[in-house]
Amino acid sequence: MEKKLLLDIETGGFQVEDEIYEVAVLAIENGKVVDSLHLGEIEDENEIHEGMGAGYACISENEYYISKFQSFVTKYPYPFIAHNASFDRKFLVHYGWMSEEATFYDSVRAIKNACPYLFGYSLGYLVNYFGIKRGNAHTAIDDVHVLFKVLEAAQPNQWLPLYNASPNAFKSSAKSFLERGLELKGESEAFKGKHLVFTGASQFPRVLMQEIAIACGATVGNSVNKKTDYLICGEKVGANKINKAIELDVPMYEDSWFIDIVFQDLAIEESGYKPIELSNSFEITQYSTIQSPYKMLSEFEGKQVNIACLKWRVQSIVSELLEKMGATVVLGSNGKKVDYMIYTDKGEYKLLEQSEELGIIAIPASKFNRMVLEGGVVWSH
C-alpha cells in the first residue's frame, strides 16, 4: 500500500461515552512520512504520558479540531491504518469525525499474518520485539510514529479492509445475513477450538452470533476466565468483564471484528470491495511448536527456568518450548533457585528486582520470542 494514513487516538476508556482526548495522523507516501497532524489540548503536561487521555481536554465534539482533521484527510484521501482499528473507527464515526464508509485496515491483523509466531501483538510488545526506540509513550503522536516504525520492521504485505456495515443498512438485512452464518457449519473453522464470550449491547442479535460462533467451531461462555480466548464487545460493556479480560490478557474486539472474520465472502458482496484473498482462519493464530519455525536452544538444556512472571497465555507456549529444550519449568512466583526467568515485558516483579543479586539471568518475553525464532545466545549479567 503506497499511500496510507496511520492513525492513533487516545480516549478515556473503552466505550464511546469515554470521549476522545487526542488524535494523531501520519500521511505516508511510498514509505515516507510526508505530513502529520496532532490534535489535542494539554491541560496538565505532567500527566500526558499516563495514557487514556490523562492531561488532555476532551475534544470529541470540538468543531475546530474536527474541521482540521477532515481538511487533512481530504488533502490526503488515503485508506486508514490503525492498531486495533475497529476501536479507533468506532469513536471517530460516533462523534462525526468521519463517515462509516471510510476504508480502514487493522495493523494487528496484517502483522499477525506476516509474523504468525509472535507471543503478542500489542504495540508495546512489538516495539520491544523489533528493538524500536520510542519517545513519549502513551501519547497519540508518539504511538503513531512508533506504528510507522513497527510496520517498517514487520513488512506486512497482505491487507484486508474491515467490514463496513452501517447499522441501518445492516438491520434491514440482519436476518438473512446472520442466517447465512448459521449455514457455515463445516464450511468455516475461523474459531475452531476457541472459547468466546459476547458482552454488551449490540446491533447484532447476540443469540445468533453465539450460534454462528459455535457453527464455526467455537465454544461460548458467559463469563471471562482463563479458558476465554476472545471477549467480543458491543456497547456499554460492564467494567467487571473488561477488568477481568485485562487481568487475564484476554484479547478484546468489537462486534464488527467477529462479523469481519466470519463473513469475509459476504462482506465482499455487501460492500462492493474485493479484499486480498486470505483464508478465513488467518486471523486466529494457531501456535504449534511442532510445525513452527521455533528453534531449540541448547543453552536451556538441563537448566531451571521460572516463567511465573509471564502472562497466562504465553506461559503454555513458553513452557512447551522449554520442555522440548530439556529445561525444567518452574511456575512458582517464589522460585528463586533457578538459572533463568522469562517475564512479561515492562512488568514489575520482585523476583526481577532480585534477579541480578540471585544470579538469575532475566529475559523479557519479547527477547526470548526473538531468540527462538532467529536463534540466539542468552546474554549474561
Secondary structure as GFF3:
##gff-version 3
##sequence-region A 1 381
A	DSSP	beta_strand	3	11	.	.	.	ID=ss1
A	DSSP	three_ten_helix	16	18	.	.	.	ID=ss2
A	DSSP	beta_strand	20	29	.	.	.	ID=ss3
A	DSSP	beta_strand	32	39	.	.	.	ID=ss4
A	DSSP	alpha_helix	63	75	.	.	.	ID=ss5
A	DSSP	beta_strand	80	82	.	.	.	ID=ss6
A	DSSP	alpha_helix	85	94	.	.	.	ID=ss7
A	DSSP	beta_strand	104	106	.	.	.	ID=ss8
A	DSSP	alpha_helix	107	114	.	.	.	ID=ss9
A	DSSP	alpha_helix	123	130	.	.	.	ID=ss10
A	DSSP	alpha_helix	140	154	.	.	.	ID=ss11
A	DSSP	alpha_helix	167	181	.	.	.	ID=ss12
A	DSSP	three_ten_helix	182	184	.	.	.	ID=ss13
A	DSSP	beta_strand	195	199	.	.	.	ID=ss14
A	DSSP	alpha_helix	206	215	.	.	.	ID=ss15
A	DSSP	beta_strand	219	221	.	.	.	ID=ss16
A	DSSP	beta_strand	230	233	.	.	.	ID=ss17
A	DSSP	alpha_helix	239	248	.	.	.	ID=ss18
A	DSSP	beta_strand	252	254	.	.	.	ID=ss19
A	DSSP	alpha_helix	255	262	.	.	.	ID=ss20
A	DSSP	alpha_helix	264	271	.	.	.	ID=ss21
A	DSSP	three_ten_helix	298	300	.	.	.	ID=ss22
A	DSSP	beta_strand	304	306	.	.	.	ID=ss23
A	DSSP	alpha_helix	312	324	.	.	.	ID=ss24
A	DSSP	beta_strand	328	330	.	.	.	ID=ss25
A	DSSP	beta_strand	340	343	.	.	.	ID=ss26
A	DSSP	alpha_helix	350	358	.	.	.	ID=ss27
A	DSSP	beta_strand	361	364	.	.	.	ID=ss28
A	DSSP	alpha_helix	365	374	.	.	.	ID=ss29
###
